Amino acid sequence: MENVSAGLKWAIGIILTLLILAAGISIYLVSSGYLKRAQDQSASQSLSLNKAEYEIYENTSVSGKDVLEAVQRFKTTPEFTVRISTGKQKTPFIAENTSKAKACFSLDATTSSGIARGPAECTPTITYSQMINQGGDHFITETGRFTSKVYRDDNGDVHLITFDQQVK
């Protein structure tokens, strides 16, 4: 009788263990689907926010204050160029980029994306303090109006924003 009782306890223990394992596996399978969906939504929202960061400069008219804010915002962004034309100079100038991974992008009609990468186009680079110096050649007035345009590479990554001052 003791052997039967011990055998039943042992069998019930194995059945309970199998039930617990089955419940754990089913919970894992159900939750992994939700986790995958949450990761996909998070990646989608991140991409959306990344695109929104540049949308305000996509073929719009912005003020000189917006241009100065863009220079400050993107000055540490690796492989990013802000090109500005105020009309005071014959050629546009490039805002200084202080990131370690410096690369300069310029307009190039021969590429499929419209931009080319190369160090030759990085000159002259102008610092933010030169742009706010009222007596300087590269002064950007906060009330000035600029036409902005965003340029993407073949992968859709933004590498160049141009600001051209509108002449009245």
Residue pairs with C-beta under 8 A, 6 or more apart in sequence:
54 150
54 158
54 161
56 62
56 66
57 70
57 148
57 149
57 150
57 161
58 148
58 149
58 150
59 147
59 148
59 149
59 150
60 147
60 148
61 145
61 146
61 147
61 148
61 166
62 70
62 145
62 146
62 147
62 148
62 163
63 142
63 143
63 144
63 145
63 146
64 140
64 141
64 142
64 143
64 144
64 145
64 146
65 142
65 143
66 146
66 148
67 84
67 140
67 144
67 146
67 148
67 163
68 128
68 131
68 132
68 140
68 142
70 82
70 148
70 161
70 163
71 82
71 84
71 95
71 128
71 131
72 128
74 80
74 82
74 95
74 97
74 161
75 82
75 95
75 96
75 97
75 98
75 99
75 128
76 97
76 98
76 99
77 97
77 99
78 99
78 100
78 101
78 102
78 103
79 99
79 101
79 102
79 103
79 105
79 117
79 159
80 97
80 99
80 105
80 158
80 159
80 160
81 94
81 95
81 97
81 103
81 104
81 105
81 106
81 122
81 159
81 160
81 161
82 94
82 95
82 97
82 160
82 161
82 163
83 92
83 93
83 94
83 95
83 106
83 107
83 160
83 161
83 162
83 163
84 92
84 93
84 94
84 95
84 126
84 131
84 138
84 140
84 146
84 162
84 163
85 92
85 93
85 162
85 163
85 164
85 165
86 138
86 139
86 140
86 144
86 165
87 165
87 167
88 137
88 138
88 139
89 137
89 138
92 162
92 164
93 124
93 125
93 126
93 138
94 104
94 121
94 122
94 123
94 124
94 125
94 126
95 125
95 126
95 128
95 131
96 125
96 126
96 127
96 128
97 104
97 125
102 122
103 117
103 119
103 159
104 117
104 118
104 119
104 120
104 121
104 122
105 115
105 116
105 117
105 121
105 151
105 159
105 160
106 115
106 116
106 118
106 121
106 160
107 114
107 115
107 116
107 151
107 160
107 162
108 114
108 115
108 116
110 116
112 154
113 151
113 152
113 153
113 154
114 151
115 151
115 152
115 153
115 159
115 160
117 159
126 138
130 136
130 138
131 138
131 139
131 140
132 139
132 140
133 139
144 165
144 166
145 165
145 166
146 163
146 164
146 165
146 166
147 163
147 164
147 166
148 161
148 162
148 163
148 164
149 161
149 162
149 164
150 158
150 160
150 161
151 158
151 159
151 160
151 161
151 162
152 158
152 159
153 159
